[in-house]
Amino acid sequence: MRAAWIERYGPPETVEIRDLPMPEPGEGQVLLRMRACSVNASDVELVTGRPAYARLFGLTRPRFHVLGSDVAGVVEAAGPGASRFAVGDAVFGDVFESFGGFADYAAVPEDRLIAKPDALDFATAAALPQAGVIALQALRDLGAGVRVLINGAGGGMGSFALQIAKARGAHVTAVDRAAKAGFLRALGADRVIDCAAQDFTALGERWDLVLDLFATRGMGAIRGALAPGGRYLLVGGRMRALLSVLTLGTLMSFGPRKLRLLAARQSRDDLAEIAALVAAGRVRAAVDRTYPLEETAQALARVAEGRALGKVVVVMGGNA
Ligand SMILES: NC(=O)c1ccc[n+]([C@@H]2O[C@H](COP(=O)([O-])OP(=O)(O)OC[C@H]3O[C@@H](n4cnc5c(N)ncnc54)[C@H](OP(=O)(O)O)[C@@H]3O)[C@@H](O)[C@H]2O)c1
């Protein structure tokens, strides 16, 4: 079978297509005939080995040679003890602990998967797991009328978060590059800020929730952008910002404002919830482009170079 292979850390063009033996499903795993696998910023980070936390999995060489964790496909076989699905079932899910999705076949834990609703094609289903679930978890308790700022709103997670916040009745300020302004407005943003032209922490304005998907600032600056009782959730970004929230953010959270890291929690229920929202047409999976498996390097490059509007998806075996 074919797979997109990374031998060592480097730019996306170092990813090459190799012929590999068919994976064997182990205990609690199923073998999927892959139909689609979306690209996450985390795939790009694990290809390039940057930022530094991407090397927690492998300091000098990648631990995972075949990336891709947002999988959608058809169950081809079940390993020992795997009984939740039958051969031929269409399923999807987040297999972040094992990866292997950028391939014709992948052996993945069955407890990370749910049945794919008929209303979703495979490419749409593959766009949902990581980005859709974390967006849902970040905005779980949002009330109507709340002022939300989403930094990095035009990326994979941001495109879901923006729509979910709007669906909950929030007033949403979306921050990203100027080229994405039209896209952000089309997703429902009430206001758009060009991150290159304006620093949202220097505007003298306050938000009830700042969801930071591309954190670059220290917690001192962030605190000034939070209304009393406001919350700051950091999902991804530069090392310095991550360290700042872990140290200063923790100290500052003893006051009326709360600043913390948000780590994704694996949840089949949350995945089913975002899938139902998309199937019902209440949230759109913004699929920027699809690429065939042979062009996985180009798919990763599109995300790495910041050209994607929403999600990029690799599809196997023709249209997904
Ligand atoms: N906490 C967790 O559990 C968890 C789990 C998985 C992933 N993550 C992390 O979450 C982050 C977001 O993931 P994603 O898939 O949504 O990434 P993404 O698709 O790359 O989205 C990030 C967005 O931020 C934009 N951006 C770049 N520079 C910016 C700046 N200075 N200010 C504001 N926006 C800027 C990007 O624009 P360009 O594309 O034009 O650069 C892009 O639109 C990643 O760092 C990922 O590693 C966290």
PDBQT file of the ligand as one rigid body, heavy atoms in Angstrom, charges set to zero:
ROOT
HETATM    1  N1  LIG A 401      -4.337  22.466  22.700  1.00  0.00    +0.000 N 
HETATM    2  C1  LIG A 401      -4.552  21.351  22.018  1.00  0.00    +0.000 C 
HETATM    3  O1  LIG A 401      -5.026  20.340  22.562  1.00  0.00    +0.000 OA
HETATM    4  C2  LIG A 401      -4.260  21.311  20.560  1.00  0.00    +0.000 A 
HETATM    5  C3  LIG A 401      -4.598  20.187  19.816  1.00  0.00    +0.000 A 
HETATM    6  C4  LIG A 401      -4.305  20.176  18.487  1.00  0.00    +0.000 A 
HETATM    7  C5  LIG A 401      -3.695  21.274  17.888  1.00  0.00    +0.000 A 
HETATM    8  N2  LIG A 401      -3.364  22.349  18.645  1.00  0.00    +0.000 N 
HETATM    9  C6  LIG A 401      -2.738  23.575  18.074  1.00  0.00    +0.000 C 
HETATM   10  O2  LIG A 401      -3.748  24.509  17.784  1.00  0.00    +0.000 OA
HETATM   11  C7  LIG A 401      -3.246  25.457  16.853  1.00  0.00    +0.000 C 
HETATM   12  C8  LIG A 401      -4.297  25.831  15.812  1.00  0.00    +0.000 C 
HETATM   13  O3  LIG A 401      -4.550  24.730  14.956  1.00  0.00    +0.000 OA
HETATM   14  P1  LIG A 401      -5.228  24.951  13.526  1.00  0.00    +0.000 P 
HETATM   15  O4  LIG A 401      -5.302  23.583  12.913  1.00  0.00    +0.000 OA
HETATM   16  O5  LIG A 401      -6.444  25.786  13.615  1.00  0.00    +0.000 OA
HETATM   17  O6  LIG A 401      -4.071  25.809  12.804  1.00  0.00    +0.000 OA
HETATM   18  P2  LIG A 401      -4.138  26.603  11.435  1.00  0.00    +0.000 P 
HETATM   19  O7  LIG A 401      -5.112  25.970  10.528  1.00  0.00    +0.000 OA
HETATM   20  O8  LIG A 401      -2.724  26.783  10.986  1.00  0.00    +0.000 OA
HETATM   21  O9  LIG A 401      -4.737  28.026  11.882  1.00  0.00    +0.000 OA
HETATM   22  C9  LIG A 401      -3.997  29.070  12.477  1.00  0.00    +0.000 C 
HETATM   23  C10 LIG A 401      -4.471  30.383  11.884  1.00  0.00    +0.000 C 
HETATM   24  O10 LIG A 401      -3.777  31.473  12.508  1.00  0.00    +0.000 OA
HETATM   25  C11 LIG A 401      -3.348  32.368  11.478  1.00  0.00    +0.000 C 
HETATM   26  N3  LIG A 401      -2.236  33.212  11.914  1.00  0.00    +0.000 N 
HETATM   27  C12 LIG A 401      -0.916  33.135  11.578  1.00  0.00    +0.000 A 
HETATM   28  N4  LIG A 401      -0.222  34.112  12.197  1.00  0.00    +0.000 NA
HETATM   29  C13 LIG A 401      -1.100  34.792  12.945  1.00  0.00    +0.000 A 
HETATM   30  C14 LIG A 401      -0.978  35.889  13.833  1.00  0.00    +0.000 A 
HETATM   31  N5  LIG A 401       0.198  36.467  14.102  1.00  0.00    +0.000 N 
HETATM   32  N6  LIG A 401      -2.084  36.350  14.438  1.00  0.00    +0.000 NA
HETATM   33  C15 LIG A 401      -3.296  35.770  14.211  1.00  0.00    +0.000 A 
HETATM   34  N7  LIG A 401      -3.473  34.711  13.385  1.00  0.00    +0.000 NA
HETATM   35  C16 LIG A 401      -2.389  34.233  12.762  1.00  0.00    +0.000 A 
HETATM   36  C17 LIG A 401      -2.972  31.428  10.370  1.00  0.00    +0.000 C 
HETATM   37  O11 LIG A 401      -2.809  32.124   9.161  1.00  0.00    +0.000 OA
HETATM   38  P3  LIG A 401      -1.822  31.501   8.057  1.00  0.00    +0.000 P 
HETATM   39  O12 LIG A 401      -2.353  30.138   7.772  1.00  0.00    +0.000 OA
HETATM   40  O13 LIG A 401      -1.981  32.448   6.925  1.00  0.00    +0.000 OA
HETATM   41  O14 LIG A 401      -0.461  31.465   8.672  1.00  0.00    +0.000 OA
HETATM   42  C18 LIG A 401      -4.168  30.472  10.390  1.00  0.00    +0.000 C 
HETATM   43  O15 LIG A 401      -5.273  31.025   9.699  1.00  0.00    +0.000 OA
HETATM   44  C19 LIG A 401      -1.964  24.827  16.293  1.00  0.00    +0.000 C 
HETATM   45  O16 LIG A 401      -0.844  25.478  16.863  1.00  0.00    +0.000 OA
HETATM   46  C20 LIG A 401      -2.033  23.391  16.774  1.00  0.00    +0.000 C 
HETATM   47  O17 LIG A 401      -0.779  22.813  16.958  1.00  0.00    +0.000 OA
HETATM   48  C21 LIG A 401      -3.646  22.390  19.956  1.00  0.00    +0.000 A 
ENDROOT
TORSDOF 0
